[in-house]
Each structure stands twice: as structure tokens, then as C-alpha cells.
Amino acid sequence: MILPIYTFGTKVLREKSKKVVKVDDKIMLLIKNMFETMKASQGIGIAANQVGVAKKIFLVDISEMEEYKHITPMVFLNPEIIFETGSWEMEEGCLSIPNIRANVLRSEKIKIKFQDINLEYNEIEANEFLARVILHEFDHINGVLYIDKVSNEIKRNIKSELKKIEKGDFKCSYKTFTKKEEVKKK
Ligand SMILES: [Zn+2]
């Protein structure tokens, strides 16, 4: 099932996600739905709180890109960055912040520890683009968005666009859930 993407201004995007202690049918269904939602919105990564669930789960799939087609889609549960080094800048976007892109400085190389869907521990090293996508999603589950990390000048420039997203005054090709809808729900 394709789920709506929670957009900038919703509370769940700012929550610190909870650890996954058991992978039951509910979690398996959530992961399946996250994959479908990511594909449908042409994302390369998605965190559980982007579909309204504050749990430490994110997915990364950059295999649609020709140069990364050998990299299989990955599920990360309860991740921890255990090493990072270097720094480089690249433009990023986010499914939760439609129609905005900006340069973000991130580590060049990382080592991440996480659990797979069997709750077995894994460790991988990632560089450059893959490291960037992982770090972007890792930030999500800690309530951090890439726009928190851009220069002050960019922050000023995107302020009015962000206000529009909060108000639900934007268009995008996928289903969303906005702050306005979140307030109405209460
Ligand atoms: Zn994002």
C-alpha cells in the first residue's frame, strides 16, 4: 500500500524515533509499504517517520541510478553511525520537503552498525553518494532534516517556501499528509 508522505511542519518529522525491539507482522507490513511508497514517489530513501511512524527504521535504494544499479536495496533498523570522516557538499532534496533542493555538507565516508529484519547485527562502510543518502535518512529518525544543515543564506532564501509547505500550499506528484491535516485530525 502506498502511504502518504508526511511533509515539513508535521510533528512526527521532529520526533526522535523509538528502537525496534521486535519485528512482527506489523513492522514487516510497514517496511513493505515504505518500499512501495518510496518507489511510487521516486525516492531513493525513506524513513519510517516520513510515513508517520516514529520508529528507527529507514530504507535506501539507489539501484535505479545507472552507476549504482549493483547496490541492492537495504533496510536499516536501529542504526548507529560508528565512524565518519571527510566532508563534501552536494545538492539534496527530500520527499517531505517538496520542490526545494539545497547544498548540504556531509561526511564522505561512514561506517554504520544496524540490525536487519531478523534483528541480526550488520556493519557496512559507505562512501560519497551512498553515505550521503544513509546519513540523510539517519538524520530523519533523529528528527533532523537536511534544511537544518544548510547555510544561513539558504535558510533565509527558502523560508517562504517552507511556510507554504506547512500550509499545504504546494503541488507534488505523490500523496502527502501536511501540518494542516495533522492539526485537523486532533
Ligand atoms: Zn528526507
Backbone and ligand atoms as CSV (ligand in chain L), in Angstrom:
chain,resi,resn,atom,element,x,y,z
A,1,MET,N,N,0.837,-1.192,0.000
A,1,MET,CA,C,0.000,0.000,0.000
A,1,MET,C,C,0.882,1.256,0.000
A,2,ILE,N,N,0.493,2.187,-0.839
A,2,ILE,CA,C,1.244,3.445,-0.880
A,2,ILE,C,C,0.701,4.375,0.210
A,3,LEU,N,N,1.595,4.843,1.046
A,3,LEU,CA,C,1.206,5.695,2.172
A,3,LEU,C,C,1.464,7.162,1.845
A,4,PRO,N,N,0.730,8.078,2.472
A,4,PRO,CA,C,1.051,9.495,2.259
A,4,PRO,C,C,2.360,9.867,2.944
A,5,ILE,N,N,3.103,10.769,2.331
A,5,ILE,CA,C,4.372,11.245,2.907
A,5,ILE,C,C,4.078,12.447,3.807
A,6,TYR,N,N,4.509,12.366,5.049
A,6,TYR,CA,C,4.344,13.479,5.979
A,6,TYR,C,C,5.307,14.591,5.576
A,7,THR,N,N,4.769,15.792,5.460
A,7,THR,CA,C,5.586,16.900,4.960
A,7,THR,C,C,6.018,17.843,6.084
A,8,PHE,N,N,6.942,18.720,5.729
A,8,PHE,CA,C,7.527,19.688,6.661
A,8,PHE,C,C,6.435,20.404,7.467
A,9,GLY,N,N,6.626,20.444,8.780
A,9,GLY,CA,C,5.636,21.084,9.659
A,9,GLY,C,C,4.906,20.063,10.511
A,10,THR,N,N,4.861,18.805,10.054
A,10,THR,CA,C,4.220,17.772,10.874
A,10,THR,C,C,5.157,17.405,12.034
A,11,LYS,N,N,4.546,17.088,13.173
A,11,LYS,CA,C,5.328,16.851,14.397
A,11,LYS,C,C,6.211,15.610,14.309
A,12,VAL,N,N,5.684,14.569,13.658
A,12,VAL,CA,C,6.394,13.292,13.651
A,12,VAL,C,C,7.789,13.398,13.001
A,13,LEU,N,N,7.955,14.362,12.112
A,13,LEU,CA,C,9.268,14.541,11.460
A,13,LEU,C,C,10.313,15.074,12.431
A,14,ARG,N,N,9.839,15.660,13.540
A,14,ARG,CA,C,10.765,16.226,14.528
A,14,ARG,C,C,10.925,15.345,15.757
A,15,GLU,N,N,10.250,14.197,15.735
A,15,GLU,CA,C,10.343,13.279,16.871
A,15,GLU,C,C,11.601,12.420,16.772
A,16,LYS,N,N,12.122,12.072,17.951
A,16,LYS,CA,C,13.226,11.126,17.984
A,16,LYS,C,C,12.584,9.745,17.974
A,17,SER,N,N,12.921,8.924,17.014
A,17,SER,CA,C,12.235,7.650,16.836
A,17,SER,C,C,12.626,6.625,17.888
A,18,LYS,N,N,11.720,5.687,18.119
A,18,LYS,CA,C,11.953,4.632,19.132
A,18,LYS,C,C,12.589,3.394,18.497
A,19,LYS,N,N,13.351,2.702,19.319
A,19,LYS,CA,C,14.041,1.492,18.893
A,19,LYS,C,C,13.043,0.388,18.521
A,20,VAL,N,N,13.379,-0.386,17.509
A,20,VAL,CA,C,12.567,-1.546,17.153
A,20,VAL,C,C,13.090,-2.735,17.953
A,21,VAL,N,N,12.227,-3.328,18.784
A,21,VAL,CA,C,12.685,-4.451,19.612
A,21,VAL,C,C,12.189,-5.795,19.099
A,22,LYS,N,N,11.119,-5.732,18.277
A,22,LYS,CA,C,10.563,-6.971,17.751
A,22,LYS,C,C,10.092,-6.710,16.317
A,23,VAL,N,N,10.437,-7.612,15.404
A,23,VAL,CA,C,9.950,-7.452,14.032
A,23,VAL,C,C,8.753,-8.387,13.836
A,24,ASP,N,N,7.568,-7.845,14.056
A,24,ASP,CA,C,6.349,-8.646,13.901
A,24,ASP,C,C,5.708,-8.351,12.533
A,25,ASP,N,N,4.527,-8.912,12.310
A,25,ASP,CA,C,3.843,-8.718,11.015
A,25,ASP,C,C,3.581,-7.247,10.723
A,26,LYS,N,N,3.305,-6.509,11.794
A,26,LYS,CA,C,3.009,-5.083,11.634
A,26,LYS,C,C,4.229,-4.325,11.085
A,27,ILE,N,N,5.387,-4.639,11.648
A,27,ILE,CA,C,6.634,-3.996,11.200
A,27,ILE,C,C,6.969,-4.448,9.770
A,28,MET,N,N,6.784,-5.739,9.477
A,28,MET,CA,C,7.063,-6.244,8.128
A,28,MET,C,C,6.162,-5.548,7.093
A,29,LEU,N,N,4.898,-5.343,7.466
A,29,LEU,CA,C,3.973,-4.658,6.565
A,29,LEU,C,C,4.384,-3.189,6.388
A,30,LEU,N,N,4.801,-2.576,7.487
A,30,LEU,CA,C,5.261,-1.185,7.414
A,30,LEU,C,C,6.436,-1.073,6.432
A,31,ILE,N,N,7.403,-1.996,6.550
A,31,ILE,CA,C,8.582,-1.970,5.673
A,31,ILE,C,C,8.167,-2.167,4.208
A,32,LYS,N,N,7.254,-3.097,3.979
A,32,LYS,CA,C,6.762,-3.347,2.619
A,32,LYS,C,C,6.095,-2.077,2.061
A,33,ASN,N,N,5.267,-1.461,2.891
A,33,ASN,CA,C,4.583,-0.235,2.467
A,33,ASN,C,C,5.557,0.918,2.240
A,34,MET,N,N,6.598,0.964,3.073
A,34,MET,CA,C,7.607,2.016,2.884
A,34,MET,C,C,8.317,1.841,1.541
A,35,PHE,N,N,8.616,0.578,1.174
A,35,PHE,CA,C,9.244,0.329,-0.133
A,35,PHE,C,C,8.331,0.793,-1.263
A,36,GLU,N,N,7.051,0.438,-1.164
A,36,GLU,CA,C,6.096,0.822,-2.214
A,36,GLU,C,C,5.947,2.338,-2.299
A,37,THR,N,N,5.923,2.975,-1.134
A,37,THR,CA,C,5.760,4.433,-1.082
A,37,THR,C,C,6.992,5.132,-1.657
A,38,MET,N,N,8.170,4.608,-1.312
A,38,MET,CA,C,9.424,5.184,-1.827
A,38,MET,C,C,9.473,5.078,-3.351
A,39,LYS,N,N,9.122,3.904,-3.872
A,39,LYS,CA,C,9.124,3.685,-5.326
A,39,LYS,C,C,8.133,4.630,-6.020
A,40,ALA,N,N,6.915,4.702,-5.451
A,40,ALA,CA,C,5.850,5.499,-6.066
A,40,ALA,C,C,6.194,6.986,-6.105
A,41,SER,N,N,7.004,7.420,-5.150
A,41,SER,CA,C,7.358,8.846,-5.116
A,41,SER,C,C,8.749,9.083,-5.700
A,42,GLN,N,N,9.323,8.051,-6.294
A,42,GLN,CA,C,10.649,8.088,-6.911
A,42,GLN,C,C,11.743,8.540,-5.959
A,43,GLY,N,N,11.577,8.096,-4.699
A,43,GLY,CA,C,12.596,8.421,-3.702
A,43,GLY,C,C,13.722,7.408,-3.741
A,44,ILE,N,N,14.858,7.764,-3.144
A,44,ILE,CA,C,15.990,6.832,-3.065
A,44,ILE,C,C,16.238,6.433,-1.619
A,45,GLY,N,N,15.419,6.992,-0.731
A,45,GLY,CA,C,15.497,6.639,0.675
A,45,GLY,C,C,14.218,7.100,1.345
A,46,ILE,N,N,13.860,6.420,2.432
A,46,ILE,CA,C,12.670,6.842,3.179
A,46,ILE,C,C,12.822,6.378,4.628
A,47,ALA,N,N,12.402,7.229,5.543
A,47,ALA,CA,C,12.445,6.882,6.968
A,47,ALA,C,C,11.015,6.673,7.455
A,48,ALA,N,N,10.871,5.832,8.502
A,48,ALA,CA,C,9.525,5.481,8.974
A,48,ALA,C,C,8.726,6.708,9.404
A,49,ASN,N,N,9.389,7.705,10.009
A,49,ASN,CA,C,8.594,8.863,10.432
A,49,ASN,C,C,8.097,9.705,9.255
A,50,GLN,N,N,8.643,9.479,8.068
A,50,GLN,CA,C,8.106,10.160,6.884
A,50,GLN,C,C,6.752,9.583,6.459
A,51,VAL,N,N,6.410,8.394,7.006
A,51,VAL,CA,C,5.055,7.872,6.778
A,51,VAL,C,C,4.289,7.857,8.110
A,52,GLY,N,N,4.777,8.647,9.067
A,52,GLY,CA,C,4.026,8.878,10.299
A,52,GLY,C,C,4.315,7.934,11.448
A,53,VAL,N,N,5.354,7.099,11.320
A,53,VAL,CA,C,5.662,6.131,12.385
A,53,VAL,C,C,7.064,6.425,12.951
A,54,ALA,N,N,7.111,6.862,14.202
A,54,ALA,CA,C,8.403,7.255,14.793
A,54,ALA,C,C,9.160,6.044,15.336
A,55,LYS,N,N,9.593,5.200,14.412
A,55,LYS,CA,C,10.420,4.040,14.781
A,55,LYS,C,C,11.732,4.103,14.010
A,56,LYS,N,N,12.772,3.518,14.615
A,56,LYS,CA,C,14.105,3.580,13.998
A,56,LYS,C,C,14.234,2.607,12.829
A,57,ILE,N,N,13.612,2.999,11.728
A,57,ILE,CA,C,13.653,2.189,10.505
A,57,ILE,C,C,13.846,3.142,9.326
A,58,PHE,N,N,14.792,2.809,8.449
A,58,PHE,CA,C,14.808,3.507,7.160
A,58,PHE,C,C,15.273,2.587,6.053
A,59,LEU,N,N,14.913,2.943,4.838
A,59,LEU,CA,C,15.279,2.164,3.656
A,59,LEU,C,C,16.118,3.033,2.735
A,60,VAL,N,N,17.004,2.391,1.995
A,60,VAL,CA,C,17.797,3.081,0.988
A,60,VAL,C,C,17.791,2.223,-0.270
A,61,ASP,N,N,17.465,2.825,-1.388
A,61,ASP,CA,C,17.534,2.110,-2.668
A,61,ASP,C,C,17.978,3.075,-3.759
A,62,ILE,N,N,19.270,2.994,-4.107
A,62,ILE,CA,C,19.783,3.887,-5.150
A,62,ILE,C,C,20.008,3.111,-6.452
A,63,SER,N,N,19.453,1.872,-6.511
A,63,SER,CA,C,19.729,0.989,-7.652
A,63,SER,C,C,19.068,1.419,-8.971
A,64,GLU,N,N,18.140,2.386,-8.889
A,64,GLU,CA,C,17.535,2.896,-10.127
A,64,GLU,C,C,18.537,3.761,-10.901
A,65,MET,N,N,19.570,4.197,-10.209
A,65,MET,CA,C,20.571,5.037,-10.859
A,65,MET,C,C,21.611,4.121,-11.506
A,66,GLU,N,N,21.861,4.369,-12.792
A,66,GLU,CA,C,22.724,3.515,-13.600
A,66,GLU,C,C,24.042,3.150,-12.894
A,67,GLU,N,N,24.723,4.136,-12.335
A,67,GLU,CA,C,26.039,3.844,-11.736
A,67,GLU,C,C,25.944,3.093,-10.403
A,68,TYR,N,N,24.747,3.001,-9.826
A,68,TYR,CA,C,24.603,2.293,-8.543
A,68,TYR,C,C,23.688,1.088,-8.648
A,69,LYS,N,N,23.458,0.607,-9.872
A,69,LYS,CA,C,22.480,-0.478,-10.042
A,69,LYS,C,C,22.908,-1.789,-9.372
A,70,HIS,N,N,24.191,-1.916,-9.054
A,70,HIS,CA,C,24.699,-3.115,-8.379
A,70,HIS,C,C,24.443,-3.067,-6.859
A,71,ILE,N,N,24.012,-1.922,-6.358
A,71,ILE,CA,C,23.791,-1.796,-4.912
A,71,ILE,C,C,22.350,-2.187,-4.575
A,72,THR,N,N,22.201,-3.294,-3.866
A,72,THR,CA,C,20.858,-3.805,-3.569
A,72,THR,C,C,20.156,-2.914,-2.539
A,73,PRO,N,N,18.829,-2.860,-2.622
A,73,PRO,CA,C,18.068,-2.075,-1.642
A,73,PRO,C,C,18.331,-2.579,-0.223
A,74,MET,N,N,18.386,-1.665,0.722
A,74,MET,CA,C,18.733,-2.042,2.093
A,74,MET,C,C,17.722,-1.524,3.109
A,75,VAL,N,N,17.517,-2.321,4.157
A,75,VAL,CA,C,16.666,-1.922,5.285
A,75,VAL,C,C,17.565,-1.767,6.504
A,76,PHE,N,N,17.450,-0.651,7.181
A,76,PHE,CA,C,18.253,-0.390,8.386
A,76,PHE,C,C,17.331,-0.254,9.592
A,77,LEU,N,N,17.561,-1.107,10.591
A,77,LEU,CA,C,16.835,-0.989,11.854
A,77,LEU,C,C,17.832,-0.581,12.935
A,78,ASN,N,N,17.409,0.300,13.807
A,78,ASN,CA,C,18.215,0.732,14.965
A,78,ASN,C,C,19.660,1.088,14.583
A,79,PRO,N,N,19.846,1.928,13.589
A,79,PRO,CA,C,21.209,2.226,13.127
A,79,PRO,C,C,22.000,3.125,14.080
A,80,GLU,N,N,23.308,2.948,14.016
A,80,GLU,CA,C,24.242,3.804,14.769
A,80,GLU,C,C,25.425,4.099,13.855
A,81,ILE,N,N,25.782,5.352,13.742
A,81,ILE,CA,C,26.984,5.695,12.968
A,81,ILE,C,C,28.179,5.457,13.891
A,82,ILE,N,N,29.087,4.587,13.472
A,82,ILE,CA,C,30.206,4.319,14.374
A,82,ILE,C,C,31.504,4.988,13.927
A,83,PHE,N,N,31.496,5.513,12.719
A,83,PHE,CA,C,32.703,6.176,12.221
A,83,PHE,C,C,32.304,7.063,11.047
A,84,GLU,N,N,32.825,8.261,11.006
A,84,GLU,CA,C,32.621,9.082,9.806
A,84,GLU,C,C,33.800,10.017,9.614
A,85,THR,N,N,34.120,10.281,8.353
A,85,THR,CA,C,35.276,11.135,8.079
A,85,THR,C,C,35.096,11.877,6.757
A,86,GLY,N,N,35.894,12.917,6.603
A,86,GLY,CA,C,35.870,13.698,5.374
A,86,GLY,C,C,34.654,14.595,5.313
A,87,SER,N,N,34.597,15.435,4.270
A,87,SER,CA,C,33.404,16.253,4.103
A,87,SER,C,C,33.292,16.709,2.662
A,88,TRP,N,N,32.083,16.716,2.171
A,88,TRP,CA,C,31.841,17.174,0.797
A,88,TRP,C,C,30.421,17.690,0.685
A,89,GLU,N,N,30.226,18.537,-0.319
A,89,GLU,CA,C,28.944,19.205,-0.462
A,89,GLU,C,C,28.228,18.697,-1.706
A,90,MET,N,N,26.930,18.543,-1.588
A,90,MET,CA,C,26.127,18.163,-2.753
A,90,MET,C,C,24.698,18.637,-2.522
A,91,GLU,N,N,23.993,18.849,-3.619
A,91,GLU,CA,C,22.611,19.283,-3.514
A,91,GLU,C,C,21.726,18.113,-3.076
A,92,GLU,N,N,20.811,18.372,-2.148
A,92,GLU,CA,C,19.882,17.344,-1.688
A,92,GLU,C,C,18.452,17.831,-1.796
A,93,GLY,N,N,17.552,16.856,-1.844
A,93,GLY,CA,C,16.134,17.142,-1.756
A,93,GLY,C,C,15.561,16.160,-0.751
A,94,CYS,N,N,14.260,16.275,-0.492
A,94,CYS,CA,C,13.632,15.388,0.490
A,94,CYS,C,C,12.152,15.249,0.147
A,95,LEU,N,N,11.650,14.022,0.199
A,95,LEU,CA,C,10.234,13.791,-0.123
A,95,LEU,C,C,9.318,14.591,0.801
A,96,SER,N,N,9.785,14.869,2.014
A,96,SER,CA,C,8.971,15.612,2.978
A,96,SER,C,C,9.035,17.122,2.776
A,97,ILE,N,N,9.928,17.554,1.889
A,97,ILE,CA,C,10.092,18.986,1.630
A,97,ILE,C,C,10.031,19.203,0.114
A,98,PRO,N,N,8.849,19.054,-0.477
A,98,PRO,CA,C,8.726,19.068,-1.938
A,98,PRO,C,C,9.195,20.375,-2.571
A,99,ASN,N,N,9.738,20.231,-3.749
A,99,ASN,CA,C,10.104,21.359,-4.621
A,99,ASN,C,C,11.230,22.257,-4.108
A,100,ILE,N,N,11.975,21.777,-3.123
A,100,ILE,CA,C,13.133,22.550,-2.657
A,100,ILE,C,C,14.361,21.650,-2.760
A,101,ARG,N,N,15.490,22.231,-3.170
A,101,ARG,CA,C,16.758,21.496,-3.146
A,101,ARG,C,C,17.818,22.472,-2.649
A,102,ALA,N,N,18.813,21.959,-1.931
A,102,ALA,CA,C,19.871,22.843,-1.445
A,102,ALA,C,C,21.133,22.043,-1.139
A,103,ASN,N,N,22.263,22.747,-1.175
A,103,ASN,CA,C,23.545,22.119,-0.886
A,103,ASN,C,C,23.703,21.818,0.593
A,104,VAL,N,N,24.196,20.611,0.866
A,104,VAL,CA,C,24.424,20.187,2.251
A,104,VAL,C,C,25.827,19.586,2.357
A,105,LEU,N,N,26.509,19.957,3.425
A,105,LEU,CA,C,27.836,19.415,3.705
A,105,LEU,C,C,27.653,18.137,4.528
A,106,ARG,N,N,28.257,17.044,4.066
A,106,ARG,CA,C,28.166,15.795,4.836
A,106,ARG,C,C,29.494,15.055,4.804
A,107,SER,N,N,29.614,14.072,5.709
A,107,SER,CA,C,30.811,13.239,5.720
A,107,SER,C,C,30.918,12.453,4.416
A,108,GLU,N,N,32.176,12.160,4.059
A,108,GLU,CA,C,32.446,11.480,2.797
A,108,GLU,C,C,32.409,9.972,2.950
A,109,LYS,N,N,32.784,9.539,4.138
A,109,LYS,CA,C,32.904,8.104,4.364
A,109,LYS,C,C,32.339,7.779,5.737
A,110,ILE,N,N,31.528,6.709,5.805
A,110,ILE,CA,C,30.939,6.342,7.090
A,110,ILE,C,C,31.010,4.831,7.321
A,111,LYS,N,N,30.888,4.477,8.569
A,111,LYS,CA,C,30.698,3.081,8.937
A,111,LYS,C,C,29.450,3.083,9.799
A,112,ILE,N,N,28.509,2.220,9.463
A,112,ILE,CA,C,27.244,2.199,10.179
A,112,ILE,C,C,26.933,0.791,10.662
A,113,LYS,N,N,26.449,0.747,11.898
A,113,LYS,CA,C,26.041,-0.517,12.508
A,113,LYS,C,C,24.523,-0.489,12.554
A,114,PHE,N,N,23.896,-1.610,12.240
A,114,PHE,CA,C,22.422,-1.630,12.251
A,114,PHE,C,C,21.946,-3.063,12.395
A,115,GLN,N,N,20.654,-3.234,12.560
A,115,GLN,CA,C,20.083,-4.577,12.585
A,115,GLN,C,C,19.258,-4.794,11.325
A,116,ASP,N,N,19.253,-6.030,10.838
A,116,ASP,CA,C,18.432,-6.337,9.663
A,116,ASP,C,C,17.047,-6.793,10.121
A,117,ILE,N,N,16.220,-7.256,9.184
A,117,ILE,CA,C,14.835,-7.603,9.566
A,117,ILE,C,C,14.763,-8.838,10.465
A,118,ASN,N,N,15.869,-9.573,10.593
A,118,ASN,CA,C,15.913,-10.683,11.557
A,118,ASN,C,C,16.520,-10.236,12.889
A,119,LEU,N,N,16.740,-8.925,12.983
A,119,LEU,CA,C,17.372,-8.288,14.150
A,119,LEU,C,C,18.832,-8.711,14.336
A,120,GLU,N,N,19.423,-9.241,13.260
A,120,GLU,CA,C,20.843,-9.572,13.322
A,120,GLU,C,C,21.676,-8.328,13.035
A,121,TYR,N,N,22.801,-8.228,13.757
A,121,TYR,CA,C,23.652,-7.043,13.609
A,121,TYR,C,C,24.506,-7.107,12.350
A,122,ASN,N,N,24.600,-5.970,11.697
A,122,ASN,CA,C,25.406,-5.825,10.484
A,122,ASN,C,C,26.210,-4.546,10.591
A,123,GLU,N,N,27.273,-4.506,9.811
A,123,GLU,CA,C,28.067,-3.283,9.751
A,123,GLU,C,C,28.437,-3.071,8.303
A,124,ILE,N,N,28.265,-1.885,7.794
A,124,ILE,CA,C,28.753,-1.630,6.434
A,124,ILE,C,C,29.498,-0.303,6.381
A,125,GLU,N,N,30.365,-0.223,5.388
A,125,GLU,CA,C,31.048,1.029,5.111
A,125,GLU,C,C,30.426,1.600,3.855
A,126,ALA,N,N,30.262,2.890,3.818
A,126,ALA,CA,C,29.715,3.526,2.616
A,126,ALA,C,C,30.478,4.812,2.334
A,127,ASN,N,N,30.578,5.136,1.048
A,127,ASN,CA,C,31.286,6.341,0.629
A,127,ASN,C,C,30.360,7.277,-0.134
A,128,GLU,N,N,30.779,8.500,-0.196
A,128,GLU,CA,C,30.176,9.527,-1.051
A,128,GLU,C,C,28.663,9.456,-1.147
A,129,PHE,N,N,28.124,9.158,-2.356
A,129,PHE,CA,C,26.684,9.289,-2.552
A,129,PHE,C,C,25.874,8.361,-1.643
A,130,LEU,N,N,26.291,7.094,-1.561
A,130,LEU,CA,C,25.560,6.147,-0.702
A,130,LEU,C,C,25.626,6.599,0.760
A,131,ALA,N,N,26.806,7.062,1.182
A,131,ALA,CA,C,26.966,7.557,2.552
A,131,ALA,C,C,26.027,8.737,2.792
A,132,ARG,N,N,25.913,9.599,1.795
A,132,ARG,CA,C,25.048,10.775,1.903
A,132,ARG,C,C,23.582,10.380,2.091
A,133,VAL,N,N,23.120,9.433,1.285
A,133,VAL,CA,C,21.716,9.009,1.386
A,133,VAL,C,C,21.461,8.383,2.763
A,134,ILE,N,N,22.397,7.542,3.211
A,134,ILE,CA,C,22.249,6.907,4.524
A,134,ILE,C,C,22.205,7.970,5.631
A,135,LEU,N,N,23.111,8.955,5.559
A,135,LEU,CA,C,23.152,9.996,6.595
A,135,LEU,C,C,21.887,10.852,6.592
A,136,HIS,N,N,21.359,11.113,5.398
A,136,HIS,CA,C,20.108,11.886,5.282
A,136,HIS,C,C,18.970,11.142,5.995
A,137,GLU,N,N,18.873,9.841,5.745
A,137,GLU,CA,C,17.804,9.045,6.373
A,137,GLU,C,C,18.062,8.863,7.870
A,138,PHE,N,N,19.313,8.688,8.230
A,138,PHE,CA,C,19.686,8.553,9.639
A,138,PHE,C,C,19.261,9.811,10.413
A,139,ASP,N,N,19.476,10.967,9.812
A,139,ASP,CA,C,19.035,12.228,10.425
A,139,ASP,C,C,17.520,12.220,10.650
A,140,HIS,N,N,16.769,11.737,9.650
A,140,HIS,CA,C,15.302,11.710,9.783
A,140,HIS,C,C,14.855,11.029,11.070
A,141,ILE,N,N,15.389,9.841,11.331
A,141,ILE,CA,C,14.893,9.106,12.502
A,141,ILE,C,C,15.308,9.775,13.818
A,142,ASN,N,N,16.229,10.738,13.722
A,142,ASN,CA,C,16.579,11.528,14.904
A,142,ASN,C,C,15.893,12.892,14.908
A,143,GLY,N,N,14.920,13.053,14.021
A,143,GLY,CA,C,14.154,14.304,13.984
A,143,GLY,C,C,14.870,15.456,13.299
A,144,VAL,N,N,15.918,15.138,12.545
A,144,VAL,CA,C,16.716,16.178,11.878
A,144,VAL,C,C,16.422,16.179,10.377
A,145,LEU,N,N,16.294,17.368,9.808
A,145,LEU,CA,C,16.059,17.499,8.362
A,145,LEU,C,C,17.258,18.173,7.707
A,146,TYR,N,N,17.468,17.912,6.425
A,146,TYR,CA,C,18.668,18.471,5.772
A,146,TYR,C,C,18.667,19.999,5.774
A,147,ILE,N,N,17.461,20.588,5.803
A,147,ILE,CA,C,17.396,22.058,5.795
A,147,ILE,C,C,17.921,22.661,7.100
A,148,ASP,N,N,18.085,21.829,8.140
A,148,ASP,CA,C,18.696,22.313,9.391
A,148,ASP,C,C,20.193,22.531,9.186
A,149,LYS,N,N,20.752,21.891,8.143
A,149,LYS,CA,C,22.199,21.863,7.967
A,149,LYS,C,C,22.703,22.761,6.843
A,150,VAL,N,N,21.800,23.511,6.220
A,150,VAL,CA,C,22.215,24.379,5.114
A,150,VAL,C,C,22.702,25.727,5.656
A,151,SER,N,N,23.344,26.505,4.791
A,151,SER,CA,C,23.887,27.800,5.214
A,151,SER,C,C,22.752,28.746,5.610
A,152,ASN,N,N,23.109,29.754,6.404
A,152,ASN,CA,C,22.099,30.738,6.837
A,152,ASN,C,C,21.470,31.465,5.651
A,153,GLU,N,N,22.286,31.676,4.635
A,153,GLU,CA,C,21.772,32.358,3.443
A,153,GLU,C,C,20.664,31.516,2.792
A,154,ILE,N,N,20.944,30.227,2.638
A,154,ILE,CA,C,19.921,29.342,2.050
A,154,ILE,C,C,18.695,29.293,2.947
A,155,LYS,N,N,18.915,29.227,4.259
A,155,LYS,CA,C,17.782,29.197,5.203
A,155,LYS,C,C,16.867,30.402,4.964
A,156,ARG,N,N,17.470,31.566,4.783
A,156,ARG,CA,C,16.666,32.771,4.530
A,156,ARG,C,C,15.911,32.644,3.213
A,157,ASN,N,N,16.610,32.118,2.210
A,157,ASN,CA,C,16.012,32.023,0.868
A,157,ASN,C,C,14.832,31.054,0.777
A,158,ILE,N,N,14.843,30.027,1.594
A,158,ILE,CA,C,13.783,29.016,1.465
A,158,ILE,C,C,12.656,29.191,2.490
A,159,LYS,N,N,12.798,30.189,3.341
A,159,LYS,CA,C,11.839,30.412,4.426
A,159,LYS,C,C,10.391,30.484,3.939
A,160,SER,N,N,10.149,31.260,2.896
A,160,SER,CA,C,8.761,31.437,2.449
A,160,SER,C,C,8.222,30.166,1.794
A,161,GLU,N,N,9.112,29.444,1.104
A,161,GLU,CA,C,8.705,28.164,0.504
A,161,GLU,C,C,8.308,27.165,1.595
A,162,LEU,N,N,9.074,27.159,2.676
A,162,LEU,CA,C,8.779,26.238,3.789
A,162,LEU,C,C,7.435,26.570,4.433
A,163,LYS,N,N,7.158,27.864,4.553
A,163,LYS,CA,C,5.860,28.303,5.103
A,163,LYS,C,C,4.723,27.753,4.246
A,164,LYS,N,N,4.919,27.813,2.926
A,164,LYS,CA,C,3.898,27.305,2.001
A,164,LYS,C,C,3.678,25.814,2.199
A,165,ILE,N,N,4.771,25.077,2.387
A,165,ILE,CA,C,4.640,23.626,2.600
A,165,ILE,C,C,3.845,23.371,3.890
A,166,GLU,N,N,4.155,24.138,4.922
A,166,GLU,CA,C,3.415,23.999,6.190
A,166,GLU,C,C,1.925,24.205,6.000
A,167,LYS,N,N,1.593,25.171,5.151
A,167,LYS,CA,C,0.183,25.491,4.917
A,167,LYS,C,C,-0.478,24.532,3.937
A,168,GLY,N,N,0.317,23.661,3.325
A,168,GLY,CA,C,-0.228,22.732,2.338
A,168,GLY,C,C,-0.399,23.392,0.979
A,169,ASP,N,N,0.252,24.530,0.804
A,169,ASP,CA,C,0.148,25.306,-0.428
A,169,ASP,C,C,1.298,24.913,-1.377
A,170,PHE,N,N,1.244,23.691,-1.906
A,170,PHE,CA,C,2.272,23.212,-2.838
A,170,PHE,C,C,1.680,22.080,-3.670
A,171,LYS,N,N,2.374,21.767,-4.751
A,171,LYS,CA,C,1.943,20.648,-5.582
A,171,LYS,C,C,3.085,19.640,-5.659
A,172,CYS,N,N,2.755,18.355,-5.600
A,172,CYS,CA,C,3.755,17.349,-5.928
A,172,CYS,C,C,3.050,16.112,-6.453
A,173,SER,N,N,3.830,15.193,-7.002
A,173,SER,CA,C,3.246,14.079,-7.757
A,173,SER,C,C,2.797,12.917,-6.878
A,174,TYR,N,N,3.088,12.983,-5.571
A,174,TYR,CA,C,2.713,11.871,-4.684
A,174,TYR,C,C,1.793,12.360,-3.570
A,175,LYS,N,N,1.187,11.390,-2.892
A,175,LYS,CA,C,0.246,11.683,-1.807
A,175,LYS,C,C,0.995,12.213,-0.589
A,176,THR,N,N,0.473,13.279,0.024
A,176,THR,CA,C,1.152,13.834,1.200
A,176,THR,C,C,0.181,13.988,2.373
A,177,PHE,N,N,0.761,14.197,3.533
A,177,PHE,CA,C,-0.006,14.473,4.747
A,177,PHE,C,C,0.640,15.705,5.375
A,178,THR,N,N,-0.082,16.813,5.416
A,178,THR,CA,C,0.510,18.093,5.818
A,178,THR,C,C,0.185,18.455,7.266
A,179,LYS,N,N,0.856,19.505,7.728
A,179,LYS,CA,C,0.632,20.030,9.084
A,179,LYS,C,C,-0.850,20.370,9.278
A,180,LYS,N,N,-1.423,20.981,8.243
A,180,LYS,CA,C,-2.830,21.380,8.285
A,180,LYS,C,C,-3.730,20.170,8.573
A,181,GLU,N,N,-3.440,19.067,7.880
A,181,GLU,CA,C,-4.219,17.834,8.071
A,181,GLU,C,C,-3.973,17.231,9.455
A,182,GLU,N,N,-2.734,17.363,9.936
A,182,GLU,CA,C,-2.377,16.837,11.246
A,182,GLU,C,C,-3.145,17.585,12.341
A,183,VAL,N,N,-3.269,18.875,12.188
A,183,VAL,CA,C,-3.988,19.699,13.166
A,183,VAL,C,C,-5.479,19.348,13.148
A,184,LYS,N,N,-6.007,19.173,11.949
A,184,LYS,CA,C,-7.431,18.840,11.776
A,184,LYS,C,C,-7.791,17.509,12.436
A,185,LYS,N,N,-6.842,16.579,12.357
A,185,LYS,CA,C,-7.052,15.220,12.867
A,185,LYS,C,C,-7.267,15.201,14.389
A,186,LYS,N,N,-6.704,16.217,15.066
A,186,LYS,CA,C,-6.761,16.231,16.535
A,186,LYS,C,C,-8.117,16.653,17.077
L,1,ZN,ZN,ZN,14.349,13.245,3.507
